[in-house]
Amino acid sequence: MAAAEPAPPPPPPPNINGFTPVVPSDYEVQPGLYGFTTPSGITCVVSRSTAYGCNGPFPGAPNGANMITGGANGMPGFTNSPRPLFVSDTPAKPLPVNSRLSYGTISCGVDGAGAAICTNSFDQTGFVLGPATSWNFGAVNPLLDRPEGTNPYAN
């Protein structure tokens, strides 16, 4: 019996650093915490401590997850929670399509399809919460994951 074909890898995340930046203080929902909403009803937050995440309806998320969180390093994780990611007297404002909110190494934005995308430039981790599917992505260490015959120490 032949083994089943492996699922194709998810597409690479969009380069949200090409999106129009917004002023973080315009999206402050609590001191040191910036938040926004997407057209699909997802709420995302970025903190000055480099924690970040989103909650809401995530199409195609593992195990029906409705929350994803990340930190200063390491791949963000999906989970299920009956509670929102944050609670504040100041509601999060909608983030315009093709714009991003950045603080430190964290950038989160909304693409033209309404997907929420967050990346951490420290270790190239993050997630995509798209209209059809959602996924997280992990660090790629150029010293360990490189094409055969290349040397990261040679110019």
Contact map, one row per residue, 1 for C-alpha under 8 A:
11100000000000000000000000000000000000000000000000000000000000000000000000000000000000000000000000000000000000000000000000000000000000000000000000000000000
11110000000000000000000000000000000000000000000000000000000000000000000000000000000000000000000000000000000000000000000000000000000000000000000000000000000
11111000000000000000000000000000000000000000000000000000000000000000000000000000000000000000000000000000000000000000000000000000000000000000000000000000000
01111100000000000000000000000000000000000000000000000000000000000000000000000000000000000000000000000000000000000000000000000000000000000000000000000000000
00111110000000000000000000000000000000000000000000000000000000000000000000000000000000000000000000000000000000000000000000000000000000000000000000000000000
00011111000000000000000000000000000000000000000000000000000000000000000000000000000000000000000000000000000000000000000000000000000000000000000000000000000
00001111100000000000000000000000000000000000000000000000000000000000000000000000000000000000000000000000000000000000000000000000000000000000000000000000000
00000111110000000000000000000000000000000000000000000000000000000000000000000000000000000000000000000000000000000000000000000000000000000000000000000000000
00000011111000000000000000000000000000000000000000000000000000000000000000000000000000000000000000000000000000000000000000000000000000000000000000000000000
00000001111100000000000000000000000000000000000000000000000000000000000000000000000000000000000000000000000000000000000000000000000000100000000000000000000
00000000111110000000000000000000000000000000000000000000000000000000000000000000000000000000000000000000000000000000000000000000000000000000000000000000000
00000000011111000000000000000000000000000000000000000000000000000000000000000000000000000000000000000000000000000000000000000000000000000000000000000000000
00000000001111100000000000000000000000000000000000000000000000000000000000000000000000000000000000000000000000000000100000000011000000000000000000000000000
00000000000111110000000000000000000000000000000000000000000000000000000000000000000000000000000000000000000000000000100000000000000000000000000000000000000
00000000000011111110000000000000000000000000000000000000000000000000000000000000000000000000000000000000000000000000000000000000000000000000000000000000000
00000000000001111110000000000000000000000000000000000000000000000000000000000000000000000000000001110000001110100000110000000000000000000000000000000000000
00000000000000111111000000000000000000000000000000000000000000000000000000000000000000000000000000010000001000000000000000000000000000000000000000000000000
00000000000000111111000000000000000000000000000000000000000000000000000000000000000000000000000000000000000000000000000000000000000000000000000000000000000
00000000000000111111100000000000000000000000000000000000000000000000000000000000000000000000000001110000000010000000000000000000000000000000000000000000000
00000000000000001111110000000000000000000000000000000000000000000000000000000000000000000000000001110000000000000000000000000000000000000000000000000000000
00000000000000000011111000000000000000000000000000000000000000000000000000000000000000000000000000111100000000000000000000000000000000000000000000000000000
00000000000000000001111101000000000000000000000000000000000000000000000000000000000000000000000000111100000000000000000000000000000000000000000000000000000
00000000000000000000111111100000000000000000000000000000000000000000000000000000000000000000000000001000000000000000000000000000000000000000000000000000000
00000000000000000000011111110000010000000000000000000000000000000000000000000000000000000000000000001110000000000000000000000000000000000000000000000000000
00000000000000000000001111110000010000000000000000000000000000000000000000000000000000000000000000000000000000000000000000000000000000000000000000000000000
00000000000000000000011111110000000000000000000000000000000000000000000000000000000000000000000000000000000000000000000000000000000000000000000000000000000
00000000000000000000001111111000011100000000000000000000000000000000000000000000000000000001100000000000000000000000000000000000000000000000000000000000000
00000000000000000000000111111111111000000000000000000000000000000000000000000000000000000001000000000000000000000000000000000000000000000000000000000000000
00000000000000000000000000111110111000000000000000000000000000000000000000000000000000011111000000000000000000000000000000000000000000000000000000000000000
00000000000000000000000000011111110000000000000000000000000000000000000000000000000000010100000000000000000000000000000000000000000000000000000000000000000
00000000000000000000000000011111100000000000000000000000000000000000000000000000000000000000000000000000000000000000000000000000000000000000000000000000000
00000000000000000000000000010111110000000000001110000000000000000000000000000000000000000000000000000000000000000000000000000000000000000000000000000000000
00000000000000000000000000011111111000000000111100000000000000000000000000000000000000000000000000000000000000000000000000000000000000000000000000000000000
00000000000000000000000110111101111100000000111000000000000000000000000000000000000000000000000000000000000000000000000000000000000000000000000000000000000
00000000000000000000000000111000111110000011110000000000000000000000000000000000000000000001100000000000000000000000000000000000000000000000000000000000000
00000000000000000000000000100000011111000011100000000000000000000000000000000000000000000001111000000000000000000000000000000000000000000000000000000000000
00000000000000000000000000000000001111101111000000000000000000000000000000000000000000000001111000000000000000000000000000000000000000000000000000000000000
00000000000000000000000000000000000111111110000000000000000000000000000000000000000000000000011000000000000001000111000000000000000000000000000000000000000
00000000000000000000000000000000000011111100000000000000000000000000000000000000000000000000010000000000000000000100000000000000000000000000000000000000000
00000000000000000000000000000000000001111100000000000000100000000000000000000000000000000000000000000000000000000110000000000000001000000000000000000000000
00000000000000000000000000000000000011111110000000000001100000000000000000000000000000000000000000000000000000000000000000000000000000000000000000000000000
00000000000000000000000000000000000011111111000000000111110000000000000000000000000000000000000000000000000000000001000000000000000000000000000000000000000
00000000000000000000000000000000001111001111100000000111000000000000000000000000000000000001000000000000000000000000000000000000000000000000000000000000000
00000000000000000000000000000000001110000111110000011110000000000000000000000000000000000000000000000000000100000000000000000000000000000000000000000000000
00000000000000000000000000000000111100000011111000011100000000000000000000000000000001000000000000000000000000000000000000000000000000000000000000000000000
00000000000000000000000000000000111000000001111101111000000000000000000000000000000000000000000000000110010100000000000000000000000000000000000000000000000
00000000000000000000000000000001110000000000111111110000000000000000000000000000000000000000000000000010000000000000000000000000000000000000000000000000000
00000000000000000000000000000001100000000000011111100000000000000000000000000000000000000000000000000011000000000000000000000000000000000000000000000000000
00000000000000000000000000000001000000000000001111100000000000000000000100000000000000000000000000000000000000000000000000000000000000000000000000000000000
00000000000000000000000000000000000000000000011111110000000000000000001100000000000000000000000000000011110000000000000000000000000000000000000000000000000
00000000000000000000000000000000000000000000011111111000000000000000111100000000000000000000000000000000000000000000000000000000000000000000000000000000000
00000000000000000000000000000000000000000001111001111100000000000000111000000000000000000000000000000000010000000000000000000000000000000000000000000000000
00000000000000000000000000000000000000000001110000111110000000000011110000000000000010000000000000000000000000000000010000000000000000000000000000000000000
00000000000000000000000000000000000000000111100000011111000000000011100000000000000010000000000000000000000000000000000000000000000000000000000000000000000
00000000000000000000000000000000000000000111000000001111110000000111000000000000000110000000000000000000000000000000000000000000000000000000000000000000000
00000000000000000000000000000000000000001110000000000111110000000110000000000000000000000000000000000000000000000000000000000000000000000000000000000000000
00000000000000000000000000000000000000011100000000000011111000000100000000000000000000000000000000000000000000000000000000000000000000000000000000000000000
00000000000000000000000000000000000000000100000000000011111110011110000000000000000000000000000000000000000000000000000000000000111011000000000000000000000
00000000000000000000000000000000000000000000000000000000111110000000000000000000000000000000000000000000000000000000000000000000111111000000000000000000000
00000000000000000000000000000000000000000000000000000000011111010000000000000000000000000000000000000000000000000000000000000000000111000000000000000000000
00000000000000000000000000000000000000000000000000000000011111111100000000000100000000000000000000000000000000000000000000000000000011100000000000000000000
00000000000000000000000000000000000000000000000000000000000111111000000000000100000000000000000000000000000000000000000000000000000000000000000000000000000
00000000000000000000000000000000000000000000000000000000000011111000000000000000000000000000000000000000000000000000000000000000000000000000000000000000000
00000000000000000000000000000000000000000000000000000000010111111100000000000001000000000000000000000000000000000000000000000000000000000000000000000000000
00000000000000000000000000000000000000000000000000000000010011111111000000000111100000000000000000000000000000000000000000000000000000000000000000000000000
00000000000000000000000000000000000000000000000000000011110010011111000000000111100000000000000000000000000000000000000000000000000000000000000000000000000
00000000000000000000000000000000000000000000000000001111010000001111100000000111100010000000000000000000000000000000000000000000000000000000000000000000000
00000000000000000000000000000000000000000000000000001110000000001111110000011110000000000000000000000000000000000000000000000000000000000000000000000000000
00000000000000000000000000000000000000000000000000111100000000000011111000011100000000000000000000000000000000000000000000000000000000000000000000000000000
00000000000000000000000000000000000000000000000000111000000000000001111111111000000000000000000000000000000000000000000000000100000000000000000000000000000
00000000000000000000000000000000000000000000000001110000000000000000111111010000000000000000000000000000000000000000000000000000000000000000000000000000000
00000000000000000000000000000000000000000000000011100000000000000000011111000000000000000000000000000000000000000000000101000000000000000000000000000000000
00000000000000000000000000000000000000000000000000000000000000000000011111100000000000000000000000000000000000000000000101101000000000000000000000000000000
00000000000000000000000000000000000000000000000000000000000000000000011111110000000000000000000000000000000000000000000000101000000000000110000000000000000
00000000000000000000000000000000000000000000000000000000000000000000010011111000000000000000000000000000000000000000000000001100000000011110000000000000000
00000000000000000000000000000000000000000000000000000000000000000001111001111100000000000000000000000000000000000000000000001110000000011100000000000000000
00000000000000000000000000000000000000000000000000000000000000000001110000111110000000000000000000000000000000000000000000000000000000010000000000000000000
00000000000000000000000000000000000000000000000000000000000011001111100000011111000000000000000000000000000000000000000000000000000000000000000000000000000
00000000000000000000000000000000000000000000000000000000000000001111000000001111100000000000000000000000000000000000000000000000000000000000000000000000000
00000000000000000000000000000000000000000000000000000000000000011110000000000111110000000000000000000000000000000000000000000000000000000000000000000000000
00000000000000000000000000000000000000000000000000000000000000001110000000000011111100000000000000000000000000000000000000000000000000000000000000000000000
00000000000000000000000000000000000000000000000000000000000000000000000000000001111100000000000000000000000000000000000000000000000000000000000000000000000
00000000000000000000000000000000000000000000000000000000000000000000000000000000111110000000000000000000000000000000000000000000000000000000000000000000000
00000000000000000000000000000000000000000000000000000010000000000000000000000000111111100000000000000000000000000000000000000000000000000000000000000000000
00000000000000000000000000000000000000000000000000001110000000000010000000000000001111100000000000000000000000000000000000000000000000000000000000000000000
00000000000000000000000000000000000000000000100000000000000000000000000000000000000111110000000000000000000000000000000000000000000000000000000000000000000
00000000000000000000000000000000000000000000000000000000000000000000000000000000000111111000000000000000000000000000000000000000000000000000000000000000000
00000000000000000000000000001100000000000000000000000000000000000000000000000000000001111110000000000000000000000000000000000000000000000000000000000000000
00000000000000000000000000001000000000000000000000000000000000000000000000000000000000111110000000000000000000000000000000000000000000000000000000000000000
00000000000000000000000000001100000000000000000000000000000000000000000000000000000000011111000000000000000000000000000000000000000000000000000000000000000
00000000000000000000000000001000000000000000000000000000000000000000000000000000000000011111100000000000000000000000000000000000000000000000000000000000000
00000000000000000000000000111000001110000010000000000000000000000000000000000000000000000111110000000000000000000000000000000000000000000000000000000000000
00000000000000000000000000100000001110000000000000000000000000000000000000000000000000000011111000000000000000000000000000000000000000000000000000000000000
00000000000000000000000000000000000111100000000000000000000000000000000000000000000000000001111100000000000000000000000000000000000000000000000000000000000
00000000000000000000000000000000000111000000000000000000000000000000000000000000000000000000111110110000000011000000000000000000000000000000000000000000000
00000000000000000000000000000000000000000000000000000000000000000000000000000000000000000000011111100000000001000000000000000000000000000000000000000000000
00000000000000000000000000000000000000000000000000000000000000000000000000000000000000000000001111100000000011110100000000000000000000000000000000000000000
00000000000000010011000000000000000000000000000000000000000000000000000000000000000000000000000111110000000011110000000000000000000000000000000000000000000
00000000000000010011110000000000000000000000000000000000000000000000000000000000000000000000001111111000000011100000000000000000000000000000000000000000000
00000000000000011011110000000000000000000000000000000000000000000000000000000000000000000000001001111100001111000000000000000000000000000000000000000000000
00000000000000000000111100000000000000000000000000000000000000000000000000000000000000000000000000111110001110000000000000000000000000000000000000000000000
00000000000000000000110100000000000000000000010000000000000000000000000000000000000000000000000000011111111100000000000000000000000000000000000000000000000
00000000000000000000000100000000000000000000011101000000000000000000000000000000000000000000000000001111111000000000000000000000000000000000000000000000000
00000000000000000000000000000000000000000000000101000000000000000000000000000000000000000000000000000111110000000000000000000000000000000000000000000000000
00000000000000000000000000000000000000000000000001000000000000000000000000000000000000000000000000000111111000000000000111000000000000000000000000000000000
00000000000000000000000000000000000000000000010001010000000000000000000000000000000000000000000000000111111100000000011110000000000000000000000000000000000
00000000000000011000000000000000000000000000000000000000000000000000000000000000000000000000000000011110111110000000011100000000000000000000000000000000000
00000000000000010000000000000000000000000001010000000000000000000000000000000000000000000000000000011100011111000001111000000000000000000000000000000000000
00000000000000010010000000000000000000000000000000000000000000000000000000000000000000000000001011111000001111100001110000000000000000000000000000000000000
00000000000000000000000000000000000001000000000000000000000000000000000000000000000000000000001111110000000111111111100000000000000000000000000000000000000
00000000000000010000000000000000000000000000000000000000000000000000000000000000000000000000000011100000000011111111100000000000000000000000000000000000000
00000000000000000000000000000000000000000000000000000000000000000000000000000000000000000000000011000000000001111110000000000000000000000000000000000000000
00000000000000000000000000000000000000000000000000000000000000000000000000000000000000000000000000000000000001111110000000000000011000000000000000000000000
00000000000000000000000000000000000001110000000000000000000000000000000000000000000000000000000010000000000001111111000000000000011000000000000000000000000
00000000000000000000000000000000000001010000000000000000000000000000000000000000000000000000000000000000000001111111100000000001111000000000000000000000000
00000000000000000000000000000000000001000100000000000000000000000000000000000000000000000000000000000000000111100111110000000001110000000000000000000000000
00000000000011010000000000000000000000000000000000000000000000000000000000000000000000000000000000000000000111100011111000000111100000000000000000000000000
00000000000000010000000000000000000000000000000000001000000000000000000000000000000000000000000000000000011110000001111100000111000000000000000000000000000
00000000000000000000000000000000000000000000000000000000000000000000000000000000000000000000000000000000011100000000111110011110000000000000000000000000000
00000000000000000000000000000000000000000000000000000000000000000000000110000000000000000000000000000000111000000000011111111100000000000000000000000000000
00000000000000000000000000000000000000000000000000000000000000000000000000000000000000000000000000000000110000000000001111111000000000000000000000000000000
00000000000000000000000000000000000000000000000000000000000000000000000110000000000000000000000000000000100000000000000111111000000000000000000000000000000
00000000000000000000000000000000000000000000000000000000000000000000000011000000000000000000000000000000000000000000000111111000000000000011000000000000000
00000000000000000000000000000000000000000000000000000000000000000000000000000000000000000000000000000000000000000000001111111100000000000111000000000000000
00000000000000000000000000000000000000000000000000000000000000000000000011110000000000000000000000000000000000000000001111111110000000011110000000000000000
00000000000000000000000000000000000000000000000000000000000000000000010000110000000000000000000000000000000000000000111100011111000000011100000000000000000
00000000000010000000000000000000000000000000000000000000000000000000000000010000000000000000000000000000000000000000111000001111100001111000000000000000000
00000000000010000000000000000000000000000000000000000000000000000000000000000000000000000000000000000000000000000011110000000111110001110000000000000000000
00000000000000000000000000000000000000000000000000000000011000000000000000000000000000000000000000000000000000000011100000000011111011100000000000000000000
00000000000000000000000000000000000000000000000000000000011000000000000000000000000000000000000000000000000000001111000000000001111111000000000000000000000
00000000000000000000000000000000000000010000000000000000011000000000000000000000000000000000000000000000000000001110000000000000111111000000000000000000000
00000000000000000000000000000000000000000000000000000000001100000000000000000000000000000000000000000000000000000000000000000000011111000000000000000000000
00000000000000000000000000000000000000000000000000000000011110000000000000000000000000000000000000000000000000000000000000000000111111100000000000000000000
00000000000000000000000000000000000000000000000000000000011110000000000000000000000000000000000000000000000000000000000000000011111111110000000000000000000
00000000010000000000000000000000000000000000000000000000000010000000000000000000000000000000000000000000000000000000000000000011100011111000000000000000000
00000000000000000000000000000000000000000000000000000000000000000000000000111000000000000000000000000000000000000000000000001111000001111100000000000000000
00000000000000000000000000000000000000000000000000000000000000000000000000110000000000000000000000000000000000000000000000001110000000111110000000000000000
00000000000000000000000000000000000000000000000000000000000000000000000001110000000000000000000000000000000000000000000000011100000000011111000000000000000
00000000000000000000000000000000000000000000000000000000000000000000000001100000000000000000000000000000000000000000000000111000000000001111100000000000000
00000000000000000000000000000000000000000000000000000000000000000000000000000000000000000000000000000000000000000000000000110000000000000111110110000000000
00000000000000000000000000000000000000000000000000000000000000000000000000000000000000000000000000000000000000000000000000000000000000000011111110000000000
00000000000000000000000000000000000000000000000000000000000000000000000000000000000000000000000000000000000000000000000000000000000000000001111111000001000
00000000000000000000000000000000000000000000000000000000000000000000000000000000000000000000000000000000000000000000000000000000000000000000111111000001000
00000000000000000000000000000000000000000000000000000000000000000000000000000000000000000000000000000000000000000000000000000000000000000001111111000000000
00000000000000000000000000000000000000000000000000000000000000000000000000000000000000000000000000000000000000000000000000000000000000000001111111100000000
00000000000000000000000000000000000000000000000000000000000000000000000000000000000000000000000000000000000000000000000000000000000000000000011111110100000
00000000000000000000000000000000000000000000000000000000000000000000000000000000000000000000000000000000000000000000000000000000000000000000000011111100000
00000000000000000000000000000000000000000000000000000000000000000000000000000000000000000000000000000000000000000000000000000000000000000000000001111100000
00000000000000000000000000000000000000000000000000000000000000000000000000000000000000000000000000000000000000000000000000000000000000000000000000111110000
00000000000000000000000000000000000000000000000000000000000000000000000000000000000000000000000000000000000000000000000000000000000000000000000001111111000
00000000000000000000000000000000000000000000000000000000000000000000000000000000000000000000000000000000000000000000000000000000000000000000000000001111110
00000000000000000000000000000000000000000000000000000000000000000000000000000000000000000000000000000000000000000000000000000000000000000000011000000111111
00000000000000000000000000000000000000000000000000000000000000000000000000000000000000000000000000000000000000000000000000000000000000000000000000000011111
00000000000000000000000000000000000000000000000000000000000000000000000000000000000000000000000000000000000000000000000000000000000000000000000000000011111
00000000000000000000000000000000000000000000000000000000000000000000000000000000000000000000000000000000000000000000000000000000000000000000000000000001111
